[in-house]
């Protein structure tokens, strides 16, 4: 059991559905991709952590494209293509999950990455790069056509999404199905038009329309528009939606950090904040079958919201009154390294503790609880707390916020003082002399705690 563990509740895990193979085709087991550092992540298995991971990656692409365009680091056509593709992939999985038609992780890619139409989407940037190199004067002359492609893609995406959402009320509405298929075909064509790719556009026009989705009974829900999304339930669509939005935030923030000199500190702050939240969920989901949406830590208390909002506000105030203080200097880069190291430490603590780690303090010891003293816990007695302490202070140093840096340092020492004192009292009750000996060989590494 890790120092921050609490007794696991026996709650059924989210059921991520994968429909059976078609009778006309032989079922083939999905080949897993390489795991990340040996952990069950970035594989072909339809699990909560993989849904969050792929949703986050898709979102990062869209968010980065937005920031790159905002900072004039990339042209409009390429950024629009990536943004539209990112939104399309995210909405495709979410809407199919709402209708209980997702085909595993393939639903992020419109039914499967081997489809001819998806290969055309991958080939489109290649054609764009070759055309820009061979015919550099071609794009400026047809800029209006590219803009028409963007508008047409946005309209087609909206038509497809609302057609699929309409199936929530009328699951046997074949007209809505036909409209959604035509809209997807138009959306694909519009993406090639955005990049002014005549070859891919012609091949897309001649390709057959998509065959899905199918008729089926959707889930009932009490979220926006009566749909089962953002309703607090631990479902595939909610995991994907939350992870995607965090990915957009992370991509936009990190891209702004690297490309926008005036807002570099704020960009890195927002980007690393989003990375923190998605990793909290992924690291928890890899080891706990009773993971919930609360593992994203997006409802972390009003004090947490006020603290993070204060950091963003202080940056903007200094940017208006004294911009020189926000200039990214060598110590800001060191602070960024500290934030990354602290995030790695916290994630390592969660992965080392495995199922023993939760975000709540245990009040009662269960038979399954064990004292984790290996790995990172052999040096840090409370590595998750230590990591968060330096992560939080590092974000403010990185953003160039002297007031919030001091306030965070003082407030976190008081917060962890009460929490660590209470938690160690519980752990001494649970493990007795074993934990007392462990205390003698490890440190907390937070000021005033040793």
Helices and strands as residue ranges (DSSP letters): H 48-70, H 76-98, G 104-109, H 116-134, H 138-141, H 143-166, H 174-194, H 198-206, G 224-226, H 236-259, H 264-285, G 293-296, H 302-321, G 323-326, H 330-353, G 354-356, G 375-378, H 383-399, H 402-431, H 433-441
